Structures are given as C-alpha cells and as structure tokens.
Amino acid sequence: MTIPRLFTSEELLRDTAWKDQMKEDDTSNLVVYDFDSIRLATDNFNVKNKLGQGGFGPVYKGKLNDGKEIAAKRLSSNSGQGIAEFKNEILLISKLQHRNLVRLLGCCIEEEEKILVYEYLPNKSLDTFLFDSKEKAKLSWSVRFHIIQGVARGLLYLHHDSCLRVIHRDLKVSNILLDEKMNPKISDFGLSRMFEGTQVLVNTHKVVGTL
C-alpha cells in the first residue's frame, strides 16, 4: 500500500511536481484539467449552474467539450478547508472504487485555483429530498430502504473491504449524492482518515466534521 506523502502549499502549487507525485501514488487514472476547460464547461462558474455550497467551496454543474457532464468543486479562498483536505481527497478517493462512492474524474491545479472534478449526479444530495415537502413525497419506504442499503454497503467497503481502511468523519445527508435511479453515493472525503489494516479501533484525537 502506498502512503500518500504530505505536501507543503509551495509544492502543491508547482504543477509539474504535483503531477509527478500523482503518478507515483497511482492516481494516473485521474485527468488533470486546465482551468480554461473547467471555466468554459461551467459557463464561467455561472450562478445558474451552481449545485450547492459546502465547507470546501461552491459546486457547479458543467459540460465538457466531449459532452460529458461533470460537477466541479472549486476551493474557496475563505474556505474552512484548504490544501490539506484538497490533496487528501485526491490521493484517497482516487484509490477507492465502489458503486456507492462518488467517482472522482480529475482535478485542476493552476496558480490559486484548486478544483475537484466529479461525475455529475442528477438528483443532487439526499438533503434536497428530506427537507423539501414536495421532493420528500418521492421518498417511498422502498426508496428509503434502497438508499440506506447503499450507504451501508459504501461504509462496509470503506471500513473493511477496500485496499485502504478509511473513516469518513463527515457523513451526513448533504454528502450522500443520488444518481438518476436514486442510487446513493458517498461523497466529500476531505476530512477522511486512513488507518492500518489490522486496527479495529481508532482514536482520531480531535472532533471534525461539519453541520
């Protein structure tokens, strides 16, 4: 197992060094996008394409030149999260593959711009259904059970079955995304932590997560 090395902010800003490190850490399946392609895909981060706002920053829907729809999560300058969470998500989720985990397609690192590019999930997050009276009616008991099962499968994979043992540390309804068939996918791994394969109990030493 490759343990990701910690980067300084200066190292992360050097595109060539960062790309080389991504290759060393077996993230070669990720695409490194240039900023202009993401800017064009989101219509210059048009507010009409804004899907939501999290601790990391705003998330925008976009469409690349090849027609692929994406969700672009852009690191905000006043974000409560930063470089550490950005690199953690790239180096961690790129090694995880499960039908109930959101798929990271790539990233963009240019000067001050830090953007994570994910698959686009049309039904957004679970909270948009739970806290909207009209949308909530779509959550029949069978759909709810289907979502619960999927989240449980994703957590079982993270805790026991993946090549890395991972604690998410920020699981909430806004971090459970839904595809067109209401299949759930766990997202937002910026605060996640790996632990050794033989460990069954882990002390994270501090309280983390968001409300």
VOBA-1610 file (N, C-alpha, C; in pm, whole numbers, padded with zeros to 5 digits, always signed):
BEGIN
Met+00084-00119+00000Met+00000+00000+00000Met+00087+00124+00000Thr+00055+00219-00084Thr+00130+00344-00090Thr+00068+00445+00005Ile+00149+00499+00096Ile+00101+00601+00188Ile+00128+00737+00129Pro+00024+00818+00104Pro+00044+00950+00045Pro+00134+01037+00131Arg+00226+01107+00066Arg+00315+01199+00135Arg+00246+01332+00153Leu+00272+01400+00265Leu+00216+01531+00289Leu+00289+01635+00206Phe+00216+01730+00151Phe+00273+01834+00067Phe+00268+01968+00138Thr+00366+02052+00113Thr+00357+02191+00154Thr+00276+02265+00049Ser+00224+02383+00085Ser+00146+02459-00012Ser+00231+02497-00133Glu+00363+02521-00111Glu+00451+02557-00222Glu+00465+02441-00319Glu+00477+02320-00267Glu+00489+02203-00354Glu+00362+02183-00435Leu+00249+02203-00371Leu+00123+02179-00439Leu+00099+02278-00550Leu+00158+02396-00541Leu+00140+02497-00644Leu+00229+02473-00765Arg+00328+02384-00752Arg+00413+02353-00866Arg+00348+02240-00944Asp+00286+02273-01055Asp+00206+02177-01130Asp+00283+02052-01167Thr+00406+02068-01217Thr+00484+01954-01263Thr+00514+01858-01149Ala+00558+01911-01035Ala+00590+01827-00920Ala+00465+01754-00870Trp+00353+01823-00869Trp+00229+01764-00820Trp+00183+01652-00912Lys+00191+01673-01043Lys+00150+01570-01139Lys+00240+01447-01126Asp+00371+01469-01106Asp+00462+01357-01089Asp+00426+01277-00965Gln+00392+01347-00857Gln+00356+01278-00733Gln+00227+01199-00750Met+00133+01254-00826Met+00009+01182-00852Met+00036+01050-00922Lys+00132+01051-01015Lys+00168+00927-01085Lys+00229+00827-00988Glu+00318+00875-00899Glu+00382+00787-00803Glu+00280+00724-00709Asp+00175+00797-00677Asp+00074+00748-00584Asp-00040+00677-00655Asp-00016+00634-00779Asp-00113+00553-00853Asp-00244+00627-00874Thr-00234+00753-00913Thr-00353+00830-00948Thr-00354+00860-01097Ser-00285+00775-01176Ser-00270+00800-01319Ser-00403+00791-01393Asn-00506+00733-01329Asn-00637+00726-01394Asn-00713+00858-01385Leu-00659+00953-01311Leu-00723+01084-01298Leu-00677+01177-01409Val-00770+01260-01455Val-00738+01359-01557Val-00701+01490-01488Val-00593+01554-01532Val-00558+01687-01484Val-00611+01787-01586Tyr-00717+01858-01550Tyr-00782+01952-01641Tyr-00716+02089-01632Asp-00714+02162-01744Asp-00669+02301-01738Asp-00787+02387-01695Phe-00756+02502-01635Phe-00860+02587-01578Phe-00958+02636-01683Asp-00909+02670-01801Asp-00998+02722-01906Asp-01107+02622-01944Ser-01072+02493-01947Ser-01172+02392-01984Ser-01282+02383-01879Ile-01247+02398-01752Ile-01347+02396-01646Ile-01429+02524-01647Arg-01363+02635-01672Arg-01434+02764-01678Arg-01537+02764-01790Leu-01497+02712-01907Leu-01590+02704-02019Leu-01703+02605-01992Ala-01669+02493-01930Ala-01770+02390-01903Ala-01880+02440-01810Thr-01843+02529-01718Thr-01940+02581-01620Thr-01996+02717-01660Asp-01966+02761-01784Asp-02009+02893-01830Asp-01957+03001-01736Asn-01825+02994-01713Asn-01756+03090-01625Asn-01814+03087-01483Phe-01841+02966-01435Phe-01894+02945-01300Phe-02022+03026-01279Asn-02109+03017-01377Asn-02236+03088-01375Asn-02321+03042-01257Val-02382+03137-01189Val-02464+03105-01072Val-02579+03011-01108Lys-02623+03014-01233Lys-02730+02924-01277Lys-02686+02778-01274Asn-02555+02756-01280Asn-02501+02619-01278Asn-02457+02576-01139Lys-02480+02659-01040Lys-02437+02627-00905Lys-02527+02519-00844Leu-02465+02409-00801Leu-02539+02297-00744Leu-02552+02308-00593Gly-02455+02374-00530Gly-02458+02384-00385Gly-02332+02450-00332Gln-02326+02459-00201Gln-02213+02523-00133Gln-02178+02440-00011Gly-02051+02402+00001Gly-02006+02325+00116Gly-01891+02394+00186Gly-01834+02324+00285Gly-01722+02380+00358Gly-01601+02403+00270Phe-01588+02323+00164Phe-01476+02335+00071Phe-01494+02456-00020Gly-01617+02477-00064Gly-01646+02585-00158Gly-01767+02551-00242Pro-01798+02630-00344Pro-01915+02606-00429Pro-01893+02490-00525Val-02004+02426-00563Val-02002+02316-00660Val-02088+02357-00780Tyr-02032+02339-00901Tyr-02102+02379-01022Tyr-02121+02261-01117Lys-02235+02262-01185Lys-02256+02166-01293Lys-02186+02218-01418Gly-02128+02126-01495Gly-02061+02167-01618Gly-02073+02061-01726Lys-02043+02100-01847Lys-02041+02006-01959Lys-01914+02030-02039Leu-01831+01925-02049Leu-01705+01936-02121Leu-01729+01933-02272Asn-01624+01961-02348Asn-01636+01964-02494Asn-01684+01832-02553Asp-01652+01721-02485Asp-01693+01590-02536Asp-01836+01555-02496Gly-01904+01647-02427Gly-02042+01624-02387Gly-02059+01565-02249Lys-01949+01525-02184Lys-01957+01465-02051Lys-02000+01570-01949Glu-02100+01535-01868Glu-02144+01624-01760Glu-02060+01600-01636Ile-02026+01708-01568Ile-01939+01700-01451Ile-01995+01786-01338Ala-01942+01762-01220Ala-01965+01850-01105Ala-01828+01900-01062Ala-01808+02032-01067Ala-01678+02092-01036Ala-01684+02160-00900Lys-01604+02109-00806Lys-01599+02166-00671Lys-01478+02258-00660Arg-01503+02387-00645Arg-01399+02489-00650Arg-01361+02536-00510Leu-01234+02524-00475Leu-01188+02566-00343Leu-01204+02716-00328Ser-01276+02757-00226Ser-01298+02899-00199Ser-01183+02956-00118Ser-01149+03083-00143Ser-01039+03148-00072Ser-01067+03161+00077Asn-01193+03167+00115Asn-01228+03178+00257Asn-01283+03047+00312Ser-01247+02938+00247Ser-01295+02806+00287Ser-01240+02766+00423Gly-01322+02693+00499Gly-01274+02637+00624Gly-01182+02519+00601Gln-01185+02465+00481Gln-01094+02360+00441Gln-00989+02420+00348Gly-00886+02345+00317Gly-00781+02402+00235Gly-00696+02300+00163Ile-00566+02331+00152Ile-00473+02247+00078Ile-00472+02104+00128Ala-00469+02087+00260Ala-00460+01952+00317Ala-00579+01867+00277Glu-00700+01923+00287Glu-00820+01849+00251Glu-00827+01823+00101Phe-00779+01919+00022Phe-00778+01905-00124Phe-00693+01786-00166Lys-00569+01782-00120Lys-00479+01673-00158Lys-00526+01540-00099Asn-00584+01546+00022Asn-00632+01424+00086Asn-00742+01359+00003Glu-00831+01441-00050Glu-00941+01386-00130Glu-00888+01326-00260Ile-00793+01393-00324Ile-00737+01341-00449Ile-00665+01209-00427Leu-00575+01206-00330Leu-00490+01089-00310Leu-00565+00973-00246Leu-00677+01003-00182Leu-00753+00896-00117Leu-00860+00838-00208Ile-00950+00923-00255Ile-01065+00871-00331Ile-01024+00814-00466Ser-00908+00856-00518Ser-00861+00800-00645Ser-00827+00652-00632Lys-00805+00604-00510Lys-00772+00464-00487Lys-00895+00381-00448Leu-01009+00447-00431Leu-01130+00378-00388Leu-01228+00364-00504Gln-01278+00244-00526Gln-01374+00220-00634Gln-01488+00134-00582His-01605+00193-00576His-01723+00120-00530His-01846+00190-00587Arg-01949+00115-00617Arg-02068+00173-00679Arg-02139+00272-00588Asn-02111+00268-00458Asn-02175+00360-00365Asn-02082+00469-00314Leu-01974+00493-00389Leu-01885+00607-00362Leu-01882+00693-00487Val-01886+00825-00470Val-01882+00915-00584Val-01748+00899-00656Arg-01749+00912-00788Arg-01628+00891-00867Arg-01560+01024-00897Leu-01433+01032-00859Leu-01352+01150-00889Leu-01291+01131-01027Leu-01321+01223-01119Leu-01269+01214-01256Leu-01132+01277-01270Gly-01107+01383-01195Gly-00979+01452-01206Gly-00977+01578-01123Cys-00881+01664-01154Cys-00865+01787-01077Cys-00803+01895-01165Cys-00804+02015-01113Cys-00741+02129-01180Cys-00659+02204-01076Ile-00531+02225-01104Ile-00444+02299-01014Ile-00367+02401-01097Glu-00409+02525-01093Glu-00342+02632-01167Glu-00337+02757-01081Glu-00216+02797-01043Glu-00195+02913-00958Glu-00283+02900-00833Glu-00375+02993-00812Glu-00457+02989-00691Glu-00581+02899-00706Glu-00605+02848-00825Glu-00724+02768-00850Glu-00702+02621-00811Lys-00792+02569-00729Lys-00792+02428-00690Lys-00934+02376-00711Ile-00951+02285-00805Ile-01084+02236-00840Ile-01083+02083-00847Leu-01182+02021-00786Leu-01202+01877-00795Leu-01316+01851-00893Val-01296+01756-00984Val-01395+01728-01089Val-01453+01588-01067Tyr-01584+01582-01046Tyr-01653+01456-01018Tyr-01753+01421-01128Glu-01797+01297-01126Glu-01912+01259-01208Glu-02032+01342-01162Tyr-02119+01373-01256Tyr-02239+01451-01223Tyr-02353+01357-01188Leu-02417+01382-01075Leu-02530+01300-01030Leu-02656+01388-01030Pro-02752+01359-01119Pro-02864+01449-01145Pro-02960+01474-01029Asn-02969+01381-00934Asn-03063+01400-00824Asn-03001+01470-00703Lys-02881+01524-00724Lys-02814+01605-00620Lys-02797+01525-00491Ser-02821+01589-00375Ser-02794+01522-00248Ser-02923+01486-00175Leu-02911+01395-00081Leu-03027+01343-00009Leu-03101+01452+00067Asp-03031+01552+00115Asp-03097+01658+00192Asp-03198+01737+00108Thr-03175+01744-00024Thr-03270+01817-00110Thr-03406+01747-00115Phe-03408+01617-00083Phe-03535+01544-00077Phe-03593+01546+00063Leu-03509+01528+00163Leu-03558+01518+00301Leu-03619+01648+00351Phe-03563+01760+00310Phe-03604+01889+00366Phe-03687+01973+00270Asp-03747+01910+00172Asp-03838+01977+00080Asp-03968+01898+00078Ser-04078+01963+00112Ser-04206+01892+00127Ser-04250+01821-00001Lys-04226+01882-00116Lys-04267+01820-00242Lys-04174+01705-00279Glu-04043+01728-00267Glu-03946+01623-00303Glu-03953+01506-00205Lys-03984+01535-00080Lys-03989+01431+00022Lys-04091+01323-00013Ala-04198+01362-00084Ala-04302+01266-00122Ala-04249+01157-00215Lys-04135+01183-00280Lys-04076+01084-00370Lys-04001+00974-00294Leu-03979+00997-00165Leu-03903+00901-00086Leu-03997+00797-00024Ser-04041+00704-00104Ser-04123+00593-00053Ser-04036+00508+00040Trp-04100+00419+00114Trp-04022+00335+00205Trp-03925+00245+00129Ser-03963+00200+00012Ser-03872+00115-00066Ser-03751+00196-00114Val-03773+00322-00153Val-03662+00407-00195Val-03571+00437-00076Arg-03630+00467+00040Arg-03551+00494+00161Arg-03465+00373+00196Phe-03525+00254+00190Phe-03451+00132+00223Phe-03337+00111+00124His-03363+00138-00003His-03261+00125-00107His-03144+00219-00079Ile-03173+00341-00037Ile-03067+00438-00006Ile-02988+00395+00117Ile-03059+00349+00220Ile-02992+00303+00343Ile-02899+00186+00311Gln-02947+00092+00232Gln-02864-00023+00193Gln-02737+00021+00121Gly-02753+00114+00027Gly-02638+00161-00050Gly-02535+00230+00036Val-02580+00316+00127Val-02487+00385+00217Val-02415+00284+00306Ala-02489+00185+00356Ala-02428+00081+00440Ala-02323+00002+00362Arg-02352-00029+00236Arg-02254-00101+00153Arg-02128-00016+00134Gly-02148+00113+00109Gly-02033+00201+00092Gly-01947+00208+00216Leu-02010+00217+00333Leu-01935+00223+00459Leu-01864+00091+00487Leu-01930-00021+00458Leu-01867-00151+00477Leu-01741-00162+00391Tyr-01750-00113+00268Tyr-01633-00113+00180Tyr-01522-00028+00239Leu-01553+00092+00285Leu-01452+00182+00340Leu-01386+00123+00465His-01466+00063+00552His-01415+00016+00681His-01347-00120+00673His-01389-00205+00578His-01341-00343+00581His-01289-00397+00448Asp-01350-00360+00336Asp-01325-00433+00212Asp-01234-00364+00112Ser-01203-00237+00130Ser-01119-00166+00033Ser-00972-00193+00058Cys-00889-00155-00039Cys-00744-00170-00022Cys-00693-00077+00087Leu-00765+00031+00114Leu-00735+00122+00224Leu-00849+00112+00325Arg-00816+00118+00454Arg-00920+00123+00556Arg-00945+00270+00586Val-01068+00315+00570Val-01097+00458+00573Val-01212+00491+00667Ile-01194+00596+00748Ile-01302+00655+00827Ile-01341+00785+00759His-01467+00800+00726His-01511+00919+00650His-01504+01046+00734Arg-01559+01045+00853Arg-01555+01154+00952Arg-01642+01276+00917Asp-01720+01269+00811Asp-01810+01381+00781Asp-01934+01331+00706Leu-01986+01216+00749Leu-02100+01157+00680Leu-02229+01226+00726Lys-02302+01281+00631Lys-02429+01349+00658Lys-02511+01347+00530Val-02638+01385+00539Val-02726+01370+00423Val-02683+01456+00304Ser-02618+01570+00329Ser-02573+01654+00218Ser-02452+01594+00147Asn-02388+01494+00208Asn-02274+01425+00146Asn-02314+01290+00088Ile-02443+01264+00080Ile-02493+01144+00013Ile-02561+01190-00116Leu-02496+01162-00229Leu-02548+01205-00358Leu-02629+01093-00423Leu-02719+01132-00513Leu-02812+01036-00573Leu-02808+01044-00725Asp-02794+00928-00790Asp-02792+00928-00936Asp-02935+00925-00991Glu-02948+00905-01122Glu-03080+00913-01185Glu-03174+00802-01138Lys-03119+00693-01083Lys-03201+00583-01033Lys-03209+00582-00880Met-03170+00694-00820Met-03172+00711-00674Met-03075+00617-00603Asn-02971+00575-00674Asn-02864+00500-00610Asn-02776+00598-00533Pro-02749+00573-00404Pro-02671+00667-00324Pro-02521+00650-00345Lys-02450+00762-00337Lys-02305+00760-00346Lys-02248+00855-00240Ile-02162+00802-00156Ile-02099+00882-00051Ile-01996+00974-00113Ser-01995+01100-00070Ser-01903+01199-00127Ser-01830+01275-00017Asp-01739+01362-00059Asp-01666+01455+00028Asp-01574+01382+00126Phe-01455+01348+00077Phe-01358+01273+00157Phe-01244+01360+00209Gly-01264+01492+00211Gly-01157+01581+00252Gly-01112+01563+00396Leu-01204+01521+00484Leu-01171+01503+00626Leu-01146+01357+00662Ser-01149+01269+00562Ser-01133+01126+00588Ser-00993+01093+00637Arg-00985+00978+00703Arg-00856+00934+00755Arg-00839+00785+00730Met-00717+00747+00690Met-00684+00606+00672Met-00635+00549+00804Phe-00653+00417+00822Phe-00593+00351+00937Phe-00540+00216+00896Glu-00457+00158+00980Glu-00388+00034+00946Glu-00487-00081+00933Gly-00452-00174+00843Gly-00541-00286+00813Gly-00572-00375+00930Thr-00484-00380+01032Thr-00505-00467+01147Thr-00581-00398+01259Gln-00600-00267+01247Gln-00668-00193+01353Gln-00819-00213+01346Val-00881-00228+01464Val-01027-00237+01471Val-01085-00120+01550Leu-00998-00043+01617Leu-01042+00073+01694Leu-00943+00186+01669Val-00993+00303+01634Val-00907+00416+01602Val-00953+00539+01679Asn-00857+00609+01741Asn-00884+00737+01806Asn-00837+00847+01713Thr-00930+00931+01665Thr-00893+01037+01571Thr-00838+01160+01642His-00839+01163+01776His-00775+01264+01860His-00842+01401+01859Lys-00932+01426+01766Lys-01000+01556+01766Lys-01136+01543+01700Val-01221+01639+01731Val-01355+01641+01672Val-01348+01711+01537Val-01399+01646+01432Val-01402+01705+01299Val-01541+01685+01240Gly-01562+01748+01124Gly-01690+01735+01057Gly-01759+01869+01047Thr-01871+01872+00977Thr-01946+01995+00958Thr-02093+01970+00982Leu-02168+02077+01001Leu-02311+02067+01026Leu-02388+02106+00901
//
